[in-house]
């Protein structure tokens, strides 16, 4: 079964640290997005931490197997 993943991004703001999250359908999509997000913020905002966190919500339909 595949679960949703959230890319958690923590970055420094002017007065306080800020945290954002982006939702992805699986771990591979989340990991692939990390490079894109880092390139987008590069030179503009210092990223403190980025990680993919698995949720408990399934991203695919749970269906029983057909019996013969």
C-alpha positions in Angstrom: 0.0 0.0 0.0 1.2 3.5 -0.8 0.8 6.4 1.5 1.0 10.2 1.0 4.3 11.9 1.9 4.7 15.5 3.1 7.9 17.4 2.2 8.6 19.5 5.3 10.7 22.5 4.6 12.1 24.7 7.5 13.7 27.9 6.5 14.8 31.1 8.1 12.7 34.2 7.9 13.5 37.8 8.9 12.2 37.5 12.5 11.4 33.8 12.9 11.8 30.4 11.4 9.0 29.3 9.1 7.9 25.8 8.2 6.0 24.7 5.1 4.7 21.4 3.8 4.1 20.0 0.3 2.0 16.9 -0.3 3.2 14.1 -2.6 1.6 10.8 -3.6 4.6 8.6 -2.8 8.2 8.7 -1.4 9.9 8.8 -4.8 8.0 11.9 -5.9 8.7 13.6 -2.6 12.5 12.8 -2.8 12.6 14.0 -6.4 11.0 17.3 -5.4 13.7 18.1 -2.9 16.2 19.1 -5.6 13.7 21.3 -7.3 12.6 23.1 -4.0 16.3 23.6 -3.0 17.1 25.1 -6.4 14.1 27.4 -6.2 15.1 28.8 -2.8 18.9 28.8 -3.4 20.3 32.3 -2.8 17.0 33.7 -1.6 16.1 32.0 1.6 18.4 29.9 3.8 16.9 26.4 4.1 17.5 25.0 7.6 16.0 21.5 7.0 14.1 19.4 4.4 12.7 15.9 4.9 10.0 13.7 3.5 7.6 12.4 6.2 5.2 9.5 5.6 1.5 10.2 6.6 -1.0 7.6 7.7 -3.3 8.4 4.8 -3.3 6.0 1.8 -2.7 7.6 -1.6 -4.1 4.6 -3.5 -7.5 3.0 -3.2 -7.7 0.0 -0.9 -9.6 -2.7 -2.7 -10.0 -6.3 -1.7 -8.5 -8.9 -4.1 -11.0 -10.7 -6.4 -11.6 -14.4 -5.5 -11.9 -17.0 -8.3 
